[in-house]
């Protein structure tokens, strides 16, 4: 048997003991959460998967496992799963090495459990969700009204967007992608407003702090280090009838076809600021503050 294969088989047979805890976004334990342990101990598959439940303190443990790595994921009805991002996640992969030294070894004692996080949501309410869609916009700043009520952008809950770009006026030569040009993008909510959402994990619209419009502007005269062709944004939206929404978007200043990609959520219950749904998938999206 080749030496390298012997070494691999030895690693796949590494003994695993793990301790963990599941908490919500407030740091409170999540009891009765389902935790899946998936050790990688075969060349093409895993063997010995376990499904366990957290105790009243949100804790769990796994013993008698073997593998080179261990996948751990947590879930529970009424909570959203958080994809891997920085230190907050509902799932993780731990590495193990024969003789110690892997990332999983630090969680082999109950005094230092691996912590997984779930996002607790409030009462589930009817929500209109429009998946990320591309929108065609005029290039001269003419306003376009897009309602969050329907896939077609028709309805009573409108946002007004204005896009202006002279990218299509640049000479079409080999250097076109390195040239700066004037472009701007503005979002306005007539009778309502927008509040910047800096976090992937906030699904309750704020009570205050809304502005009627936000604007991104990038003249070609900006220093190259400050000028950007593409911007990403995420905002809570408040409408005149006291309903709330949420948008995630990307705007490409150098597109003359469909420069805006946007996903939206709308709660039609006046006064409710809840914008989470039980089967919502959390997207890791950049959120850049508007220039003005």
N, C-alpha and C positions, 0 to 999 in steps of 0.2 A: 504494500500500500504506500503511495507517495507520501513523503513527509508532510507536505503542505495539506494534503487531504486529512491525514491523521490529526494535524493541528486544528483544522476546521471542525472535525467531528468532536474533538475535545472541547472546543469553544461552544459548540451547539449543546453540549451536555453540562454546561456550567450550572451549578445549583443556584436557584433564585429564591430569595425571601424578600418581600416588600411590604411596607406599611404605608398607609395613605389616609387622607382625609378629604372629604368633599364639603366645600363651603359655597355660600352664595356671594353676590357682589358686596354684601355688607359685612362679610366675614363670619356670618352665622352658619353653624353646621347644618348640613342637609341630610336628615335621616331617611332611611328607606330608598336611597338612590341606587340605581342599578350600575354596577361597576363591572366592566368586561376586561379580563386579563388574557392577553394573547401572546404567549411566548413564541419566539421564532427558534425552533429547534430541529428543523428539517431543511434540506437543501431547497425544496420547492414549496413547502407549506409549514404550518405550525401544528403542534400537537399538544393536547392537554389544556385547551382553553377552559377558562373558568368564568362563570357569571356569579357574582356575589352581591350582597346588599349591605349598605352602610348601616351601622348601629345608630342608637339614639344620639350619639355625639358626632355623627357623620364619618366615623372612622371605619376602615376596612384593612384587611391584611391578606396576603397570599403566601402560602408555603408549599413545598413539594413541587415547585415548578423548575423547569430546566430550559436553558436557551442562551443564545448569544445576545438577544435583546428581548425586551418585554414592552408590548403596547398596552396602555391602560386608557380606558375611556369611561366617562360617567354620563348618566342621563337620568332624567326624572320628568314625569308629566307635570306641566305647570312651570317648567324651567326651560330656558334656551341653552343650547350647547354653544360654547365659545370656541372658535377655531384657534389653532396655535398663533399666539401673538405675544411677544415679550414674555412676561412671567405669568400672564393670566390665560388659562386655557382649560378646556374640559377634557383634553386628551394629551397624552405625552408618550414618548418612546424612550425607554431607559436602556442604556448599553451595559453589557457585562463582559468582563475579561477573566479568563482562567487565572486564578491566583489573586484576583482583586484589581482595583484601579479603574473600574468602569463607573459611569455616571450613576448607575443604579445602586452601587454599594452604599452610598450615603443614606439611602432610605431603607436599609435593612434592619433598623432598630425602631421600636415604637416611639422613642423620644424625638425622632426627626422624620416625620411622615412626609411623603410627597403630597402636595396640596393641589387638588383640582377644583376648578371653579365653575359653577353654573349660574346663569342669570335668571333670577326670580322675576316673574312678570305678574302684573296685576290681573284683575278679572278680564277674561278674553271678551273682546267686543267686536262687532262686525267691522271689518276693515276692507277698504278697496286698495288692492296692491297692483300696481302696474310694473311689470318686469322691465329691466333696462331696455330702453328703446332709443333708436336714433331719430332725431328730428331735423328736418330741412328748415333752414332759416335764411331770410334775405341777408345780403351782405352789406346793405346800406343803413342799417340801424332801424329799419321799419319794424314796429312792434309786432310780435307774434303772441297770441294768446293760447296757452296750453292749460286745459283743465285736468285736475287730478282725478276726476270722476270716472273716466273711461279710457280704454286703450286708444281711442281715436282722438283723445284730448278735448272732448266735448263735455260741457256740463257747467254747473254754477260756480265751481271752486277753481277759479282761473288764476294762473300766474302769468305775468307779462314778461317776455324776454326780448331783449334787443341785442343784436349782434352786428358788428361792423368790422370789416376786414378788407385791406387792399392787397392781400396776398396774391389774388389772381391778376393783379396789375404788374407784378414783377416780371422781368424778362425770363422766359422759359429756357434757361441755359443750365449748364452742369453745376453751377454754383447756387441754384435757386434755394436749396435746402439750408444753405449757410447764411442767407441774407435775412436781415431784420425788416419788419414791416409794421405798419400801424394796425392794431386791432383792439377791440373792446367788447365787453360782454356785461350786460346789466339784467338783473332780475328785480321785478317790482310786483308787489301784491297790493292791488288797489283796495283801500279800506282795511288792510291788515298789515302784515309785516313778516320779516324773516329774522331768525335768531341763529347765529352760527353754532353748529354742533361739532365740538372738537373731539368727540369720543365715539368709538365704535359701539360702546356698550350703554349708551343712554337712549332710552326709548320712551321717556316721559317728557313731553314738551314743557318748556319753562313757562312760568306765569307772566314774566315780564322780560324786558330787554330786547324787544323787537324793533327792527328798523323797516321802514316802508320799502326800501330798496337796497341792494348791494351791487357793487360795480367792480369789475376787473378792467384795467386799462393798461395797455402796453404799447406806447409809441415807439417808433423805430429809433428815436433819439436817446432812449434809455441806454445806459451802459450794458454791454453784452451780458455781464454777470447778473444783472437784475431783470433782464428781459426774458420772458418765457413764452413759448408757443402754446403749451397745453397747461390748463389749470384744472384742479379737482376741487369739488366743494360738497359740503353736506350741511343742510339747514333744516331747522324746524320752521314750519309755516303756520301762521295764524290768519284765518280768514275773517271777513267782516261779520259773519253769522256766528262767531265764537267757536268754530270747529277748528281742528288742528290737523296738520299734515306733516310730512317729512319727505325731503328729496335728497338724493345722492346723484351727482352729475360729474361729467367731464366735458370740458369745452375745448375744442381744437381751433385755435385762431388761424391755422393754415389749411382749413378745409372749406371748399366752396360748394360742397354737396350736403352732407348731413353732419354739421360740426358738433351738435349737442347729443350726448348720450345721457339719458336720465332714467332713474328708477324712483318710484314714489309710493307713499302710503298715505291714506286718508281715512280718518275716523269721522263719520258723519254725525256722531252724537255731540250736540252742542255742549260745551263746558268740559268735555272729557279731554284729558291730555295724554291718554294712554295710546301709544303707537306701536305696541308689540303684539304679535300673534303667536299662538302656541307652536305653530310649525314654521315660524320664521327662521330663515337661514341668515346668520350674521355675516355680512361681507366686510372684509378688511379693506377699507377705502380711504385714500388720502383725504385729508380735510385741511385745506389751506385758507387762511384768513384772507378776506378780500382786501384789496389795496386801499379801498376807500368805501 
